């Protein structure tokens, strides 16, 4: 197959390129040319947010297009009808605050984050359009080698990770604990590849992806203690104190408020997907990468 990966120099996209090349596909990466391309792919200089540059790709006759940045609507509108299958990356958060655990691919109300709300609505539009087959992959927290992983404050701050390594106290909100599911970028890429290689089975579907099981917030911190070989004390504070003083950024504290425990059984049933890595293994991969990059 002839496959275009938009975002192929990014975290998940680079893994996808490696998998597709290994499977014998002809892989192209559309980028602005500022990053090194994965091995075995061909580069196309293109701004994925520029409709005219995307329209120029119609003559390339790609079989599939995989999209990782938040520009799926622009890409779809430029290439629909000229590409058989378009697969976009979303987020489990787009379904709103989960009321079922594990969480299936259904809406529970609007997501708190406006850009996610708009992208989710656009995904519904593209799913119903019909000019090209359309699928989405919905990961929880993306982890693994290649990116600073979520930390004990819900962000991706290297200084917080250094504090974890030193064994400094982590504060968590008191009450029922949320579930957190750091998912390895490799496993997300595997599901993308399965969608690409099974267009008729994946068409019109939203697929959750995740690790084999989720962790409670306390288990999540303990996993970092094990990885860093440190003793990280945990103290529990009220929600008011946590949100107002400990971690006031909603994009951070939401990790300790709403469950991220995806039900990926549909991907297993239709495509045979099985995650390779546990949450702890994905976290360890990310920490090892930070050491390799001299970030720690």
Secondary structure by P-SEA (a helix, b strand, c coil): cbbbbcccccaaaaaaaaaaaaaccbbbbbccccccccccbbbbbcccccaaaaaaaccccccbbbbccccaaaaaaaccccccbbbbbbcccccccccccccccccccccccaaaaaaaaaaaaaaaccccbbbbbbbccccccccccccccccccaaaaaaaaaccbbbbbccbbbbbbbccaaaaaaaaaaaaacccccccbbbbbbccccccaaaaaaaaaaaacbbbbbbbbcaaaaaccccccccccccccccccccaaaaaacccccccccaaaaaaaaaaaaaaaccc
